[in-house]
Amino acid sequence: MVVIFLFGMGILEVCHTGMAVCRKTLTLNDSEDLKSTINFDNHFTATHVLHPATYLNKLLVSSAEGGLQLWNILTKLVVLMY
């Protein structure tokens, strides 16, 4: 399963193995650049993604195994695991 998520001026793609953040410029010369990728652990199968309104550069990702991870997509680090 792949989830496409609009995040600021970018597009975020989340699949079961990781996240890819693409920057999409909204100009006449539309270009799409891969900005960064994040790989999940082998024991974390992503199913959904949510951007909490007041959390800057953070995404909450749920897994099929029942856990949640709060990611900072700029630093590419897990902030919290639930």
N, C-alpha and C positions, 0 to 999 in steps of 0.2 A: 504494500500500500504506500502511495506517495501523497503527501499533503503539500499543497502550494499555499503560501501565506504571504500577504503583503505586509511588509515591515518597513515603515518610513518610506524612503524613496527606493527601496529595494524589494526583491522577491526572494523569499526563503523557500527552499524545497527540503522537506523532511521525508526520509524514507526509513525503513526499519533499521538500517545500519548507520545512519548519520544524517547530518544537515549540510546543505550547501547554500551559501548566501551569495546571491547575484545582485549586482548593482545595475539598475536600469535607468539610463538617463532619458529624460523626457524632452528631447530636442528633435529637430528635424533629422539629425543624423543619429537615429536610434541605434544604440549599441548596448550590448549586454556583456558584462565582464564578470567572471567568477572572482569574487572577493575573498572568500575563505571557505574552508570545509571543517566540519567537526565530526569525528568518528565516535560512535558509542561503544561501550564495552560489549563483549560477546554475550553477556547475560542481561542486556538491556535492549528490548525490541520496541522501538518507538511506535506509538499508535496515534497520538494526538499532540497538538501544540497549541499553546495559548500565550498571548502577550498581556500580562497584567498591566492595566492602564497606567499606574504610577511607577512602574519599574522600568527605568531607563536602560536600554540595551539588554534586557533580560527576557528570556523565554522559559516557560514552564512546559516540560515535555513529559507525557505519561508513557508508561510501558505496558506491554501485554503481561508482564510478570507481576504487575500491581504497584510498582514503584513510581515515584515522580522525581524529576531532576530539574532544578532551576539553573539555567545556563546564562552566563554573560557572553554574548556572542562577539563582543569586541576582544575580550581577553581569551576566549575559547576555553573557559574554565567552568567547572560545576561550582556554583555558589552554595547550594543546599541540596541534600538528598532526603527525600521523605519516604 
